[in-house]
Amino acid sequence: MGTLYIDRKDVELRLDGDAIAFYTSSGRDGMVPVKPLKRVVISGRILVDTGVLHKLADENISVIFLSGKRQKFKGRLSGRIHNNGYLRIKQYERVSTPFAFKWACELVSAKLTAQRSLLTGVLKRRPDCRRDIVRALETIENSLNKIEKIETGDVGRLRGLEGGAASAYFSAYTALFPQSLGFTKRVRRPPEDPANAMLSLTYTMLHWEGVREVEIMGLDPLIGYFHDFEYGRESLACDIIEPFRPLVDGWIWYLFRQRIFTSRDFTTGKERPGCYLKKGGRKRYYELYEDWVRNIRSQLVIHIRELARRILEDEYGQDNLS
């Protein structure tokens, strides 16, 4: 067990030795050992004894708090940060150098390559969408070729190419889904249909995977090289997960294509707008997400470790990252 998901109403968490005990109005209702955990996701209204939070912080176990219905990020608890302050100093120094632009170009190229790979594979299954897919592939290929020719430091141009490719990509991607889902474009806040709801939820989950691994490595998640600095935004984590977004897209399409999730698993807000997973759907989602993300986590670690190595390349070798 690496992740504990808690999505229940009227439950209280208490510390019992080296385990988290669950209590309801009927008394104790189960226990989970702390040692195997790396992260805890708490959704909705739950009482948590401070002893539990102290234990999780001592063990450097990340805690993410989500709202119950909307699964909106509310906050997080993290333990001690990495001791390598020098790595962060070098990270900051790289922001306004050619290093940052070169890494950003590699990042966008990797994302576009993954989008191209997804659409190319889909074309064999959905020849009825050939026109939209081919058009998107041409735009993506054109953007990839132009990235190689961008003048150093022209981040605005790089973002423009990425945005244009993303627009063409989603025009083809949305065509893969049945019209009954109402998925015609990418809508974020709030998601208006089941596909957008699943994309937003999974992007959010993956973002916080990135934040956790960035902090464990000793980097500052707020300072990115492709995404601009924005108050309160973990721009480096946004950078890190960009090449992994098409993997999310492919997984979400699979879930709907196999009818693992259908429109019946979602509800639309009455008092507040938006489309969200019902509680039963969330339970199945967490289990499926854990199976899917396991390999992604190892790739994230490799990706982040390589960035840290390159940041320190002039001063240290790979052996100085631990």
PyMOL commands that set and color helices and strands:
alter all, ss='L'
color gray80, all
select helices_A, chain A and resi 50-58+85-93+98-125+127-147+155-174+179-181+194-217+235-257+263-265+279-311+318-321
alter helices_A, ss='H'
color red, helices_A
select strands_A, chain A and resi 3-6+12-16+19-24+27-33+39-43+47-48+62-66+73-77+266-268+275-277
alter strands_A, ss='S'
color yellow, strands_A
deselect
rebuild
show_as cartoon
